[in-house]
Each structure stands twice: as C-alpha cells, then as structure tokens.
C-alpha cells in the first residue's frame, strides 16, 4: 500500500480538524486566482517578518552567515522577502496538489527537455537533482504534466497531510509514484528501470550521511547519496530548478545537462560540485530559497552551533 492510497482510518474523528484545514486550503486554491493567492502569501509573510518566530530567526541567521557583505537594512529586507516567498510557497503547494490540469496551461515554460529525451533514448533512469526553492512543489507538478517523475517522501506525523501530499504529487501522471526516503533498494530498482527520481540534496541530513563541503564559504554537511544512487542505479544526473517571475507570475523550469561524468570520483569533490550548483542557483534567485531551514545545523567535530 502506497502513501497516496486512501485508508479508512483517515476518517477517524480525531482527524476532523485536519480535514477541515485541508478543505479550507483546497477552497482557497480553487476559489482565488493565483495572483490573489500570491498577494495573500505576501501579507502573511509580512506579518511573520514583524514577529519573532523561530523560522524568522533561522532565516535571519542564515542570511547573516551567507551575505555578510549586506548591511543590516539589506539583510532585513531579504528576510522579509524570503518569508513572503515561503508563505506564497504554501499556496503554490496547494495549487500543485489540488488544481485541475487546465489551470496550469500557459503558466510555465520548460527549458532543457532535450536532456530528458537523451536519457530516455539511452534507456537510462534519471536522478533529477533539484534545489529547495519555495516553488519546488508547483514546479514538480508542472514537470509531471510533461513526463513522469517520482519523488521522495518523509512520513509525516499527521496521516491526513501525508496522504494529501502523496496523492497530490502523483495525481498528474499515471507513471509517477512516491518513494520512502529510506527505501534505497526501491530507489535503485526504479532508476535501473528507467524512472526519473526527484532528489533535492540541499538540506542537513546529519553527520552520518554527509561530508563537509563549502556552501557560501561555510563548511556544510552535504549528503553523499546523489553519486551513490546514480552509480548504483546506472542513472544520469540532471539538474533542475523552478523560478517564478514576480512581475508575470510565470514559472520557468530549467533542466541542466548531465553531471554524471563529474560525480563519483571523490565524496568531498562530489559534495563541493553539488554545493557549487546550489549556491549558483540561489544567488540568481535568493529570495525564493528556503532560508527557514537550518542548513548549517550539523557542524564539524569541535565546532560550536551556528544557531
């Protein structure tokens, strides 16, 4: 049974508040045009910026660490904008999971489709290496309209949310599925069978699964998995990012050329290459990056916490 399979126990009365919240979220996504949802997201983000939430403090600290050349006013402006984008991302995720397909038409452009076609002609799977921009959910949904991608999922404490998330991620393409992030054998098997697996390596997964490599000039715990999965799955590694134009609300998805020939020589060099790719993309689109994640949580032995 996959996580997107509806199970009767989800109708238990203890889940009623979750269903009410989900219904409200669904209603907002259906009733309002995207421009209105983006406006509402901005207002929520501005309220968060005036408060003192833990997410604001994390974003502020990350920006202080990564942009020391910015003065205090510039850093605070970036904090506000990234909180706005984070809140907008909640509405975008709802659109990704709940909108009918026709509402996406003409809203996006995909560049680099030829790299997917080349991998398919070679009968290879693809490890789709992404970045945690706030647009990642809506971008993946748009990609799924063109070709099937399968994504990792982490079990959620709320079973209703987990089901809605999984069902939303696979509903646009019959060839899509969700893969538990601990099912390494399942991932490798899928890659060998020609699947496209979406993987974003730019989060802190702890010391055991990582090596340290520079990210914005800071030694950062970076997962070793991409090169390992690509090698075991005999797959191509293609990069991809999604950006939303703030003036037109049009989404551009860029698929990059293969990194396969550059990965797999040395774990630290692999991590360095991946972080260079992520940092390059973040510098192009700074405010839409997920700065509310504690990217520098794991430190090299002997170093004190940066938070």
ABEGO torsion letter per residue (X at the ends): XBAABBBAAAABAAAAAAAAAAAAAAAAAAABBAAAAAAAAAAAAAAAAABABAAAAAAAAAAAAABAABBAAAAAAAAAAAAAAAAAAAAAAAAAAABBAAAABGABBBBGAAAAAAAAAAGBBBBBBBBBBAAAAAAAAAAAAABBBBBBBBBBABAAAAAAAAAAAAAABAABBBBBAABAAAAAAAAAAGBBBBBBAABBAEAAABBBBBBGGBBBBBBAAAAAAAAAAGBBBBBBBBBBBAAAGBBBBBBBBBAAAABGABAAAAAAAAAAAAAAAAAABAAABBAABBAAABBBBGBBBAX
